């Protein structure tokens, strides 16, 4: 159930990172939506096991947030943090960032059902790595804590 503390657009953005990261072999530790704070924009985050995946997988996972924002809003301003991290990695040029964004968008296009499951679950609560593994295995919901 969507609440002001768990906005749909933030859940969708974070779910994009989750499903692309998992599809590329990254192991998720936690996905969460931050509670609203005075003076802060709505946000969330996904934490992965830093020992999993390749630099390319990490770049595509970050670019998934950019691709989602551009598809949802027509611009990527909601993914400024993702873009900053991408630019600090080996992906320094705008054409490389754009290539990763397009590849992530293509991945997301094929992951619609998984994206919807993760979004719905994030609207209910923050997700552990075990929760996300269950969703990746096809569970429609995750058990309540």
C-alpha positions as CSV (number, residue, x, y, z in Angstrom):
1,X,0.0,0.0,0.0
2,X,1.4,3.4,-1.0
3,X,1.8,5.9,1.7
4,X,3.4,9.4,1.7
5,X,6.5,7.7,3.4
6,X,6.6,5.1,0.6
7,X,6.0,7.0,-2.7
8,X,5.4,4.9,-5.8
9,X,7.9,6.8,-8.0
10,X,10.8,6.1,-5.5
11,X,9.8,2.5,-5.2
12,X,9.8,2.1,-9.0
13,X,13.2,3.8,-9.2
14,X,14.8,1.6,-6.6
15,X,13.1,-1.5,-8.1
16,X,14.8,-0.7,-11.4
17,X,18.2,-0.9,-9.7
18,X,17.2,-4.2,-8.0
19,X,16.0,-6.1,-11.0
20,X,18.8,-5.0,-13.3
21,X,21.4,-5.7,-10.6
22,X,20.0,-9.2,-9.9
23,X,19.7,-10.0,-13.6
24,X,23.4,-9.3,-13.9
25,X,24.4,-11.4,-10.9
26,X,24.8,-8.7,-8.3
27,X,23.8,-9.8,-4.8
28,X,21.4,-7.4,-3.0
29,X,21.8,-6.9,0.7
30,X,19.1,-4.3,1.3
31,X,16.6,-2.2,-0.6
32,X,14.9,0.6,1.3
33,X,12.8,3.8,0.9
34,X,14.0,6.6,3.1
35,X,11.3,8.2,5.3
36,X,10.6,11.8,4.3
37,X,12.6,14.4,6.2
38,X,12.1,18.2,6.2
39,X,14.1,19.8,3.5
40,X,15.1,16.5,1.8
41,X,13.8,15.1,-1.4
42,X,12.2,11.7,-1.3
43,X,14.8,9.0,-1.7
44,X,15.7,5.4,-1.3
45,X,18.7,3.2,-1.8
46,X,19.8,-0.3,-2.7
47,X,22.9,-1.9,-1.2
48,X,24.7,-4.7,-3.0
49,X,27.5,-7.0,-1.9
50,X,30.5,-5.2,-3.1
51,X,32.3,-8.4,-3.9
52,X,29.7,-9.5,-6.5
53,X,29.6,-8.6,-10.2
54,X,31.7,-6.8,-12.7
55,X,32.3,-3.1,-13.3
56,X,30.0,-3.3,-16.3
57,X,27.2,-4.9,-14.2
58,X,27.6,-2.1,-11.6
59,X,27.4,0.5,-14.3
60,X,24.3,-1.0,-15.9
61,X,22.7,-1.3,-12.4
62,X,23.3,2.4,-11.8
63,X,22.1,3.3,-15.3
64,X,18.8,1.5,-14.6
65,X,17.8,4.4,-12.3
66,X,18.7,6.9,-15.0
67,X,16.8,4.9,-17.6
68,X,13.7,4.6,-15.4
69,X,13.6,8.3,-14.6
70,X,14.0,9.2,-18.3
71,X,11.2,6.8,-19.2
72,X,8.9,8.0,-16.4
73,X,9.5,11.8,-16.6
74,X,11.3,12.4,-19.9
75,X,14.5,13.6,-18.1
76,X,17.0,12.1,-15.6
77,X,17.0,14.8,-12.9
78,X,15.7,12.3,-10.4
79,X,18.8,10.2,-11.0
80,X,21.4,12.9,-10.3
81,X,23.0,10.7,-7.7
82,X,23.2,7.7,-10.0
83,X,24.7,9.9,-12.7
84,X,27.3,11.2,-10.3
85,X,28.4,7.8,-9.3
86,X,28.5,6.6,-13.0
87,X,30.7,9.6,-13.9
88,X,33.1,8.8,-10.9
89,X,33.5,5.2,-12.2
90,X,35.2,4.3,-15.5
91,X,32.3,5.8,-17.4
92,X,33.5,9.4,-17.7
93,X,31.9,10.5,-21.0
94,X,28.3,11.4,-21.9
95,X,28.3,8.9,-24.8
96,X,29.3,6.0,-22.4
97,X,26.7,7.0,-19.9
98,X,24.1,7.1,-22.6
99,X,25.1,3.7,-23.9
100,X,24.7,2.2,-20.4
101,X,21.4,3.9,-20.0
102,X,20.1,2.5,-23.3
103,X,21.3,-1.0,-22.4
104,X,19.7,-0.7,-19.0
105,X,16.4,0.4,-20.5
106,X,16.5,-2.6,-22.8
107,X,17.0,-4.9,-19.8
108,X,14.2,-3.2,-17.9
109,X,11.9,-3.7,-20.8
110,X,12.3,-7.5,-20.5
111,X,12.0,-7.4,-16.7
112,X,8.6,-5.8,-16.3
113,X,7.0,-8.5,-14.1
114,X,9.9,-8.7,-11.8
115,X,10.0,-4.9,-11.6
116,X,6.3,-4.8,-10.7
117,X,6.8,-7.5,-8.0
118,X,9.7,-5.6,-6.4
119,X,7.9,-2.3,-6.6
120,X,4.8,-3.7,-4.9
121,X,7.0,-5.2,-2.1
122,X,8.9,-2.0,-1.6
123,X,5.6,-0.1,-1.2
124,X,5.0,-2.4,1.8
125,X,8.4,-2.4,3.5
126,X,12.1,-2.4,3.1
127,X,13.5,-5.6,1.6
128,X,16.4,-7.8,2.7
129,X,18.5,-9.8,0.3
130,X,16.5,-12.9,1.2
131,X,13.3,-11.1,0.3
132,X,14.7,-10.0,-3.0
133,X,15.9,-13.6,-3.7
134,X,12.4,-14.9,-3.1
135,X,11.0,-12.3,-5.5
136,X,13.6,-13.1,-8.1
137,X,12.7,-16.8,-7.8
138,X,9.1,-15.8,-8.8
139,X,7.4,-15.3,-5.4
140,X,4.5,-12.8,-5.9
141,X,5.0,-11.4,-2.4
142,X,7.4,-11.7,0.4
143,X,6.5,-12.9,3.9
144,X,5.8,-10.3,6.5
145,X,8.4,-9.9,9.3
